[in-house]
């Protein structure tokens, strides 16, 4: 899902085997949020029932503190998705904090729509609980503790707003997933996703119009994010539907780049320079798969001359079989450290490979299929 959007992310910690990442765009939005919060500090203090100068901490400090706290709340929101998703049998690839919130990437969604909906609901529920707790704390904390009272009010209101916004029934918000879970038993997953994505695009247009009208840059950024995210969700559902129809053997590359185990790193490096392939499978004389080697590994060898390629190859590699469902193999490819997934027979002989380009080929095939259907439909009407 939206994998290209997550380039430039750094893992800050791991929750078991799930990496929690920080996207570079977050470093851009945090100073802006800190400035906006600091600039509106006096108005926010009045809403909290406090004089603007009652707090010990100044507007600038509060701006930074609340901007960081907001994304900690977003992290808790995303981890709530993870907790319910893992319980429901989903496979979580990563959690990424980015400019306009957080995104939890899944390599496998819950099998039942009801769990898909509950997983989506978990995030807004967590934000709602944080919001209610903040508002309750604000009401009961005495005015003698103005900083605690202000912080509780601001984070409480922000979390309630976050919960409400995410419950909008449109992709890519959580409400869109809940809407899909409701529609899926009637329409099927693809059509239900497309419907929720269409609502998301309509919402994005309205947000953009509102942002232009009031001159709010952040609202425009949210509109762009929502519009793009809705499109990605619809395409992802279409691809998932296609992958369930094929086996690995039907779509694999039957002539992947290979080198024999007797080759030296110098010979393989020369082939890389002439062919442009950045990854080769290493096979024995009888065709059995031994491992794989990347261009970066070869060029890091101090002395290429005479060094057996088997000394630098990655081994063992995860593999697939020709009759394996494509959906399962693509999940294995997403979690592998090698860019292509080798396909082997029962004796371990290399038959082909799966690369990330298979998804693009399937998407193009789907688009071509739709265009043909539309064309022939118009001809029949004529």
C-alpha positions in Angstrom: 0.0 0.0 0.0 1.4 3.3 -1.0 4.9 2.0 -0.7 6.5 4.8 -2.7 5.2 7.3 -0.2 7.3 5.9 2.5 10.7 6.3 1.0 12.9 8.5 3.3 11.6 7.0 6.5 13.7 6.0 9.5 12.9 3.3 12.0 12.8 4.8 15.5 11.9 1.6 17.3 10.3 -1.8 16.8 7.1 -3.2 18.3 8.1 -6.9 18.2 9.0 -7.3 14.5 6.9 -4.3 13.4 9.1 -1.2 12.6 7.7 2.2 13.7 9.1 4.7 11.3 9.5 8.5 11.1 9.0 10.0 7.6 11.0 13.1 6.7 7.9 15.1 5.9 7.1 15.0 9.7 10.2 17.1 10.2 8.7 19.7 7.9 5.2 19.9 9.4 6.3 19.9 13.1 7.9 23.4 13.0 4.8 24.7 11.1 2.4 23.2 13.7 4.5 24.6 16.5 4.3 28.0 15.0 0.5 27.8 14.4 -0.1 26.6 18.0 2.1 29.3 19.4 0.5 31.9 17.3 -3.0 30.9 18.4 -2.0 30.4 22.0 -3.9 33.3 23.5 -7.2 32.2 21.8 -6.7 28.6 22.9 -6.0 29.8 26.5 -9.3 31.7 26.5 -11.2 28.7 25.3 -9.6 26.7 28.2 -10.9 29.4 30.6 -7.4 30.8 31.3 -5.8 34.2 30.9 -3.2 34.2 28.1 -0.4 34.9 30.6 -1.5 32.5 33.3 0.8 29.6 32.2 4.4 29.3 33.3 5.5 28.0 29.9 5.3 30.6 27.1 3.6 30.2 23.7 6.7 29.0 21.8 7.4 26.3 24.3 3.8 25.2 24.3 3.8 25.2 20.5 6.7 22.7 20.3 5.4 20.6 23.2 1.9 20.3 21.8 3.1 19.6 18.3 5.2 16.7 19.5 2.4 15.5 21.8 0.0 15.5 19.0 2.1 13.0 17.0 2.5 10.9 20.1 -1.3 10.7 20.2 -1.3 9.8 16.5 1.2 7.0 17.3 -1.2 5.6 19.9 -4.0 5.9 17.4 -2.0 3.8 14.9 -0.9 1.2 17.5 -4.5 0.6 18.4 -5.1 -0.4 14.7 -2.1 -2.7 15.1 -3.3 -4.4 18.3 -6.8 -5.2 16.9 -5.3 -6.1 13.4 -2.8 -8.6 14.8 -5.6 -10.2 17.0 -7.7 -10.6 13.9 -4.9 -12.3 11.9 -3.7 -9.3 9.9 0.0 -9.0 9.0 1.4 -5.6 9.8 4.4 -4.5 7.7 5.1 -1.1 9.4 3.7 2.0 11.1 4.9 5.3 9.6 4.4 8.8 11.2 4.3 11.4 8.4 3.3 14.9 7.6 -0.5 14.6 8.0 -0.7 11.8 10.6 0.2 8.1 10.6 -0.2 5.1 8.3 -0.3 1.5 9.2 0.8 -0.7 6.3 -0.6 -4.2 6.1 0.6 -7.1 3.9 -2.6 -9.1 4.8 -5.9 -7.7 6.0 -8.3 -9.5 8.3 -10.2 -12.2 6.5 -13.6 -11.2 7.8 -15.1 -7.7 7.0 -16.3 -7.3 10.6 -12.7 -7.5 11.9 -11.6 -5.1 9.2 -14.2 -2.6 10.5 -13.3 -3.2 14.1 -9.6 -2.7 13.3 -10.5 0.6 11.6 -12.7 1.7 14.5 -9.9 1.0 17.1 -7.9 4.1 16.0 -10.8 6.7 16.4 -11.8 4.9 19.6 -8.3 5.4 21.1 -8.3 9.0 20.1 -11.8 9.5 21.5 -10.7 8.0 24.9 -7.6 10.2 25.0 -9.9 13.2 24.1 -12.4 12.5 26.8 -9.7 11.9 29.3 -8.1 15.2 28.5 -11.4 17.1 28.7 -12.2 15.4 32.0 -8.8 16.3 33.4 -9.2 19.9 32.2 -12.5 20.2 34.1 -11.2 18.8 37.4 -7.8 20.3 37.5 -7.8 23.6 39.6 -6.9 26.9 38.0 -3.9 26.9 40.3 -2.3 24.5 37.9 -2.8 26.5 34.6 -0.2 24.6 32.5 -1.7 21.2 33.3 -5.2 22.6 32.7 -4.2 24.1 29.4 -2.3 21.1 28.1 -5.2 18.8 29.1 -7.7 21.0 27.3 -5.7 21.4 24.1 -4.8 17.7 23.7 -8.4 16.7 24.7 -9.9 18.9 22.0 -7.4 17.8 19.4 -7.9 14.1 20.0 -11.7 14.5 19.9 -11.3 16.3 16.6 -8.9 13.6 15.3 -11.5 10.9 16.2 -14.3 12.8 14.5 -12.3 13.5 11.3 -11.2 9.9 11.0 -14.8 8.6 11.4 -15.8 10.4 8.2 -17.1 7.6 5.9 -14.5 8.2 3.1 -11.1 6.7 2.2 -8.4 6.9 3.3 -9.9 7.8 6.7 -10.8 5.0 9.1 -14.5 5.8 8.5 -13.9 4.7 4.9 -12.7 1.3 6.1 -15.7 1.0 8.3 -18.0 1.9 5.4 -16.2 -0.7 3.3 -16.8 -3.3 6.0 -20.5 -2.5 6.0 -20.8 -2.6 2.2 -18.5 -5.5 1.5 -21.0 -8.3 2.2 -23.3 -6.8 -0.4 -21.0 -5.3 -3.0 -17.8 -7.3 -2.6 -14.5 -5.9 -1.5 -13.4 -4.1 -4.7 -16.7 -2.3 -5.4 -17.1 -1.4 -1.7 -13.6 0.1 -1.7 -14.2 2.0 -4.9 -17.4 3.4 -3.4 -15.6 4.6 -0.2 -12.7 5.9 -2.3 -15.2 8.0 -4.5 -16.6 9.5 -1.3 -13.1 10.3 -0.2 -12.3 12.1 -3.4 -15.5 14.2 -3.2 -14.5 15.1 0.4 -11.0 16.0 -0.8 -12.5 18.4 -3.4 -14.7 20.0 -0.7 -11.7 20.4 1.6 -9.6 22.0 -1.1 -12.4 24.5 -1.9 -12.7 25.3 1.8 -8.9 25.6 2.1 -8.7 28.0 -0.8 -11.7 30.0 0.5 -10.2 30.6 3.9 -6.5 30.6 2.8 -5.6 27.6 4.9 -2.5 25.8 3.6 -2.8 22.9 6.0 -6.4 22.2 4.8 -5.1 22.1 1.2 -2.4 19.6 2.1 -5.0 17.4 3.8 -7.2 17.6 0.7 -4.3 16.5 -1.5 -3.4 13.6 0.9 -7.0 12.5 1.1 -7.5 12.6 -2.7 -4.3 10.7 -3.4 -4.9 8.2 -0.6 -8.4 7.4 -1.8 -7.1 6.6 -5.3 -4.3 4.4 -3.9 -6.8 2.4 -1.8 -9.1 1.8 -4.8 -6.1 0.6 -6.9 -4.8 -1.6 -4.1 -8.2 -3.3 -3.8 -8.2 -4.0 -7.5 -4.7 -5.4 -7.4 -5.6 -7.6 -4.4 -8.6 -8.9 -6.3 -6.4 -9.8 -9.3 -3.7 -11.5 -7.2 -6.4 -13.9 -5.9 -7.1 -15.1 -9.5 -3.6 -16.1 -10.4 -0.9 -18.6 -9.3 2.8 -17.8 -9.3 3.5 -19.9 -12.3 1.0 -18.0 -14.5 2.8 -14.6 -14.0 6.4 -15.4 -13.1 9.4 -14.3 -15.2 10.6 -17.6 -16.7 14.1 -16.2 -17.6 15.5 -14.4 -14.5 19.2 -13.4 -14.6 21.3 -16.2 -13.2 25.0 -17.1 -12.7 26.5 -20.4 -12.0 28.2 -21.1 -8.7 31.6 -21.5 -10.3 31.6 -17.8 -11.5 33.8 -15.2 -9.8 32.7 -11.9 -8.5 34.7 -10.2 -11.3 32.7 -12.2 -13.9 29.4 -11.4 -12.3 30.3 -7.7 -11.9 31.1 -7.6 -15.7 27.7 -9.1 -16.5 26.0 -6.5 -14.3 27.7 -3.7 -16.1 26.7 -5.0 -19.5 23.2 -6.2 -18.7 22.1 -3.5 -16.2 20.6 -6.2 -13.9 21.2 -5.4 -10.3 20.4 -8.8 -8.9 21.4 -12.3 -10.0 20.4 -15.8 -8.7 23.2 -18.2 -8.1 22.5 -21.7 -9.2 24.4 -25.0 -9.2 25.3 -27.0 -12.3 22.0 -28.9 -12.1 19.9 -25.8 -11.8 19.3 -25.9 -8.1 19.0 -22.5 -6.4 21.9 -21.7 -4.0 21.3 -18.0 -3.3 21.3 -14.5 -4.7 23.8 -11.7 -5.2 23.3 -7.9 -5.5 25.4 -5.5 -7.4 26.1 -3.6 -4.2 27.6 -6.7 -2.6 29.9 -7.4 -5.6 31.2 -3.8 -5.9 32.0 -3.9 -2.1 34.4 -6.8 -2.6 38.0 -5.3 -2.3 39.5 -7.7 -4.8 37.0 -8.9 -7.4 39.5 -11.1 -9.2 39.1 -14.8 -8.5 36.7 -14.5 -5.5 33.9 -17.1 -5.8 30.5 -15.5 -6.0 29.2 -18.0 -3.5 31.3 -16.2 -0.8 29.3 -13.0 -1.1 25.8 -14.3 -2.0 22.7 -14.1 0.2 21.6 -17.6 1.2 19.1 -19.1 1.8 16.5 -17.0 0.0 12.7 -17.4 0.6 11.1 -19.2 -2.3 7.8 -19.8 -4.0 6.4 -22.7 -6.0 4.5 -22.4 -9.3 1.2 -23.6 -7.9 1.3 -21.2 -5.0 -1.3 -18.4 -4.8 0.1 -15.2 -6.1 -1.3 -13.3 -3.2 0.8 -15.4 -0.7 4.0 -15.1 -2.8 3.7 -11.3 -3.0 3.5 -11.0 0.8 6.7 -13.1 1.0 8.3 -10.8 -1.6 7.3 -7.7 0.4 9.1 -9.1 3.5 12.2 -10.3 1.7 15.6 -8.7 1.7 16.1 -9.7 -1.9 14.3 -7.7 -4.7 13.0 -10.8 -6.5 11.4 -13.9 -5.2 12.8 -17.2 -6.8 10.3 -19.8 -7.9 11.5 -23.4 -7.5 10.3 -26.9 -8.2 10.2 -29.7 -5.6 13.9 -30.5 -6.1 14.9 -26.8 -5.5 15.6 -26.1 -9.2 15.1 -22.5 -10.3 12.1 -22.1 -12.6 11.5 -18.4 -12.6 11.1 -15.3 -10.4 8.6 -12.8 -9.2 9.6 -9.1 -9.1 7.7 -6.0 -8.0 6.9 -5.2 -11.6 4.3 -8.0 -11.6 1.9 -5.6 -9.7 2.3 -3.0 -12.4 1.7 -5.5 -15.1 -1.4 -6.7 -13.4 -2.7 -3.2 -13.0 -2.1 -2.4 -16.7 -3.9 -5.6 -17.6 -6.8 -4.6 -15.4 -7.0 -1.2 -17.0 -6.8 -2.7 -20.5 -9.5 -5.2 -19.6 -11.8 -2.3 -18.5 -11.1 -0.2 -21.6 -11.9 -3.2 -23.8 -15.1 -3.9 -21.9 -16.2 -0.2 -22.2 -15.3 -0.1 -25.9 -17.2 -3.3 -26.8 -20.2 -2.1 -24.6 -20.4 1.1 -26.6 -20.2 -0.8 -29.9 -23.1 -3.1 -28.8 -25.2 -0.1 -27.9 -24.5 1.5 -31.3 
